[in-house]
Amino acid sequence: MNPVAFLGRTRRRGRIDITDILSWLWLIGGTIAVLVPVVWAGLSSMKPEAEITRFPPSLLPRTTQQVVVPGYDRPLGLWTVTIDGESREMAMVRRIGIKAQMVDPENPAAPVSVDARTISPVQKLTIATENYSDPLERFNFLTYLKNSVFVTVVATILTLIVNAMAAFALSKYRFRGDKAVFVLIISTLMIPLTVVMVPAYMVIVGVGLVDNLWGVIIPTVASPTGVFLLRQYMLTIPDELIEAARVDAASEFRIFWRIVLPLTAPALAVLAIFSVLWRWNDFLWPLIVLSSRENFTLQIGLNAFQGEFSVQWHYILAMTFLSLLPVTVVFLFLQKYITTGIAGTGMK
C-alpha cells in the first residue's frame, strides 16, 4: 500500500471529518512521544561526558573547543569574551565563583578577570566514539551481551514450546476439570511477582542453579499470558482438521507439530516478541540469581556503571542505545504478525 495514499485517507471521500483530524493528531502525538526519548538518548550517547550534565542541554553532541597556550601544562577551553565592547576568543585559565580568569591564546600575558556570566563557550560538533569503544574493550560488555542473547533465545524457544503444548491440551482435549485448570493458570496473573520471588529463589537454591544462567531461564518459561494467548488462537483451528489427521493414523505429537503449530504461527510470533522483550529487559530476577560478573546479563552489566558517588551516564546511554538494536530487529521482522495474532485470539 502506498504510504501517502494511506495517510491521506479520510472517513468521507473528498471531505475531512473531525474524526480524521483527531486520528492524525493522535498518531502524530503518539509517534513523537515514542521517538523523542529514543532520539534524545541516541544523540546523548555520542556526547562527551561533560556535555551530558551541562545546563542548558544541547541537542547535538558538541564540546568546548580547546587550544594549547604556551606556559600552561594542559589545553585550555576557548570562550567568547566581550571586553570594552569588542568580542574576542580567549582561553579560560580558571573559574572562581562568578569570575573567570582568561588569557589571549595568541599573546598570553597576565590573566584578565571577567564576569563568567557574560562569556560563552566556543563549541564544535564532536562525536565521542569512546562512549561505545571503552565498554566494549574494558568492561566485558561483549560477555554481558552474549549472556543476554543466550538467556533470551533459549528462554523464548522454551516458552514457545511449553506454552504451546499447554495451550494445545487445553484447547483440543476434553477432560474433567479442564476449565478449572485454565482458570487456575489465568488466576496466577493476579499474584504479584514479589510474592513468588522468595519461593522461586529457594527452589533455585535447592536444585543448585544459583549464579547460573539456567537459573534465570527455567523459572520464567511457563507464562500464563502465553498459555491464554495460544489457547484462544488454537480454538479457531477447526476440530475436524485434527480428527481427519487422527483418521489418517497421525500421532498426537505429529498433529501438534505438523498441523497445529504451523497454523498458530501468528500467535507464536506475538508471544515470541513478548518473550524477547520480557527476557531482554529483565533486571530484578537476574540480579537476585546471578552474582558473578562473567554471568551477568546486559541489564545487570549496565548497572555496574552506576557507582556509589558517581554515575557514568555517557557509558550507560551508549550501551543502552546499543542494547535497543537486537529488540528492534526482532520487532521489525515479526511486526506483521502482531495484528493477526492478537486479533485471532478473540475470534472465539
N, C-alpha and C positions, 0 to 999 in steps of 0.2 A: 504494500500500500504506500502511496505517495505521502510522505510526512506533511507536506504543505497542504495537500487536499484534506488529510485527516484533521489537522489543526484548524482548517477553515470551515469545517462542517458546522452547520447550525441546526437548531431544532426545527425551524421552518425554513424551507428553501427560499433564498433571496432576502430573508429578514433575520435580524439579530435580536434574539429574545433576551430578557433579563437573566434567564437561566444560563444562557451561553456566556454572558459576561461574568456571572458568578462562578461558572465552571472554569473559565480562563483564569480568573483571579485566584481560585483555589489551587489550580495546578501550578501556576507560576509561583505563588507564595510557598507552596509545599516544596517545589524544586529548589527555590532559593534557600529555604530553611534547611534543606538537606545538604546542599552543595557548599554553602558558605563556610561551615565549620571545617569541611574536608579541604577546601581550597586554602583556607587560612592555615590549617595545620601543615599542608604541603609547602606553602611559602615560608612559614616559620621554621620548618625543618631545615631550610637552606640558609638561615640567618646565623651569623656568628653568635656566640654565647652572650656577649654583652648587649646585642641588639634585641634579644628576645625579651629582656626585662626593661628595656628603655621605654620611657613615657614622655610624650605620646607615642604609641607604637606606629611603625611604618608598614605599609602593605608589602612592598618589595624588599628583598634581602639587601640591605645597604650597610655599610660600615664607614666609620670615620677614616678619611684618608690620612696616612701617616707620612712623615718626612724626616729624614736624617739631618740633624742640626749639629754642626761642629761644636765640640765641647760638652756634649751630652752622650751618655752611655747607651741610651735606648732611643728608638724612634719616638717622636712626639706627634700627637694628634694635631691636625690642621683645622683651624677655625676661622670663620669670617668675623672680623672685628671692625667696628666703626669708631675711628678716633678723629676728633676735630672735623666731623662731617665727611671724612674720607673712609671708604670701605677697603679694608686690606685683609689679606690672608696671613695669619700668624700662627705660630705653634704654641701650644699650651705646655708650660713647664709644670705647674701645679695649680690646684684649686683649693682654696681655704674659704669655706662658707660661701658668701656671695661674691668673693673676689677671686679673680683668676690672674695668674702670672703668665704673661705672653711675651714671646720674643719673635723677632723677624727672622725667618729661616735663611734668608739670603744674606743678611747682615746682622748676625746675632750680637747683641750687646747686653746691657743690663735689662732684666725683665721689666715689663711695663704692667702695672696693675690696672685691670679694667673690671667693670661690673659683669659678673658671669651671666646675669640675666639678659644682657644685650648681645651676647655672642651666639653664633650658630655653627654647627659642625659642617665641614666640607666633606660630603659623603660621595661614595661611588658604589655602583652596583657590584656586589660581591656574593658569590655562591660558596658557602662553607661546605665543601665536599668532605672535610674531615668529620663532619657530623655523621656521615654514613660509613666512612672508611675506618675510623677509630674503633667503633664497636665490633666491626667485622674482624679486625685484626687483634684487638686487645681484650675483649670481654666475652669470648666464647659465644658470640651471637649465633654463629652457624650451628653450634651444638644445640642451643635453645630452639632454633628453627627446625632442626632435624627431629628433635623430640616432639615438638608440636605437630609436625607433619605426621609422624608415626602415630601419635595418640589420635589425631583427627581422622586419619584414613582408616585405621584399624577399628576404632570405635564406631565410625559411620557404617562400615561394612557389617560389623556385628549387629549394630542397631537395626539395619535394614533386614537382615536375615531373621533375627529373633522376633522382631515386631511383626514381620510379615507372616511368620509361622503362627504366632498367636492370633493374628487377625484372621488368617485362613481358617483356623479351628473355630473361632467364634462366629464367623460369618457363614460357613458352609457345612458345619456339623450341628446336629441337633442332639443334645444330651440334657439330662436332668441338671438344672442349676446353671445352664449356660448364660441366661440373662443375669443371674446373681453374680457370676464370675465377672461378667463385663462391667456391671455396676461397681463391683468391688475394685476393679482395676481403675476405672474412671474416678472413683472417690479418692484415690491416693493423690489426685491433683490438688485436693484441698489441704493436704498435710504440708506445712511449711518445711523448707529444706533444712532449716536449722534443727528441726526436731529429729530428723533421721541421720544427721551427720555423725553424732556420737555413736549410735549403734553401728552405723556403717563403718566407722573407723575401727571400732572394736572387732568387727568381723575381719577387716583387712589385717589388723594386728594378729588375729588368731590364725589366719592362713599364711602369714609371713610375707605379705605383699607391701609392707611399709617401705617407703623410699624406692618404689618400683613403678615403672610406667604402667604395668598391668594393673596395679592397684588404683590407678586413675581411670583406666579404661573400663574394667569389668563392672563396677557398681553403677555406671551410667548407661549400660547397654539397653536395659529394659526401660521403655518410656511409655507411660500411659497415653501421652499425646500421640505417639506413633501408632500405638495399637488402635486408638479411636480413629485416626485419620485413615489408616489402611483398611480397617474393618468396614467403615462406611463406604469406601470406594469399592471394596470387593463385593458388597451387597448388590452393586449394579451389574455384576457379571452374571449372566443367566445360569441358573442351576442346570438347565437342560444341556448346556455345553459340557459340564462336568459329568453328568450322567452318561452322555454319549461317549466320553472318554473311558468311563468305567466299563461300559458295554464292550468297548474295544480292548478290554483287559489291561488298561493302563493302571499302573500302581498309583497310590495316593501321592507319593513323592514326585512321580513323573507328572501327574496332573498339576501339582503345586509348582513345579519347576518349569515345565514347558507350556503351561496354559495360563495359570493364574498370575504368575509373576510378570510375564510379558504384557498382559492386559492391564496390570496395575502399575505400569511404568510411570505414568504422570504423577500418581500419588507417591511412588517411591522417590521420584526426583524432588518433590516438595519436601519429603521427610529428609532426604539427603542434604538439602540446603539448610534446613533447620538444624540437623545434626552437626554439620560443619560449623555453623555459627555458634552453637552451644559449646562444642569442644574447643574450637579455636579461641574463643573469648573467655573460657572458663578460668577463673582465678582462685576462688576460695578453696575448692576441693583439692586441686594440685598443691596449693600452699599448705594444706593440712597433711597431705600424704607424703610429699617429697621433701627431703632435707639436704640432699647432696646437689652441688652445683651442676655436676655432669648430668643429672636427671631433670633439671629444671626445664619447664616448658617456656614458651616465649613470653607469656604474660608474667610469670614469676621472674624471669630474667630481666624484664623491663623494670620491675620493682626494685632491682638491685641498683639502679641508677639514682634512687632516692635515698639519700643518707639522712643521718640524724640532724645535721646542721646545714646541709645544702642539698639542692635538687639539680641534677644535670638535665635541665629542660631541653637543651639542644640535642642530646642523645635520645631522650625519651620521645621527642617529637619525630625525629628522624626514623627511629626504629618502629614507632607506632605507625607512621605513614607507610613504611615498608611492609609491615605486617598486614596492612589492608589489601595488598595486591593479591595474595592467594584466594582470599574470600571473594574478592571482586571477580576474579577469573572464573571461579566456580559458579557464581551467580549469573554471569554473562552466558555461560554455556547451558545452564539449566533453567533460565528465566522463562522460557516459552512453556514450560510445564507447570508453572505456578498456578496460573488461572485455571487451566484444565484440571489439575489435580485437586485444588481446593473446591472448585465448582462441582466436581464429581462426587465429593463426599456428602453432598446434601441432596442427591437425587432420590434417595430412599430414606 
